[in-house]
Amino acid sequence: MKMTYWIAESAEGDKTDAIIARTKHDCEQKVLAYASPSEYRQPVKKSFLYEDAFDLFEMATAKDGGRGMG
């Protein structure tokens, strides 16, 4: 299976400060709602492949918070 999402990374903050959403429009709207657009980079589309729910869980919880994702 394939998961696709949009991410707007913080211009000066940590990766954990990034905003994610299902669509580019939703990502842009979250940036406007939570902060100034100058605080975030433009949204970028990301995708990754996984076999099943367990595979997705393993990737999300593995060392470094998501080995192989994105």
Beta strands, then each sheet from edge to edge (+ up, - down):
strand 1: 2-8
strand 2: 19-21
strand 3: 44-49
sheet 1: 2+ 1- 3+
end
